Amino acid sequence: MDLYSQLAASSGGGRAVKCVYLLESERYPGRHYTGFTADLDKRLAEHNAGKASHTSKYRPWRVVVALHFADAVKAADFERYLKSGSGQAFANRHFR
């Protein structure tokens, strides 16, 4: 099952609110991370507790921006876009 099928199945057709977020390391300014979650407070706590291998060495983190979507598939699409080259340029211009 691909990501979109999993999202649609787990969120009742993709209608649950999902959050795309951008974090910045407090200890290493300029170091950013983009993610996607249904529970931002819980996910930020996991990043700051070192439970996420990609972010553990740059903690603590703070939220720069959080965008909430009613459709999980659109949220996943936007997160993927923000991780692309043009999406990073967009984030740098508008969010950082």
ABEGO torsion letter per residue (X at the ends): XBAAAAAAAAAGGGABBBBBBBBBBAABBGBBBBBBBABAAAAAAAAAAGABAAAAAAOBBBBABBBBBABAAAAAAAAAAAABAAAAAAAAAAAX
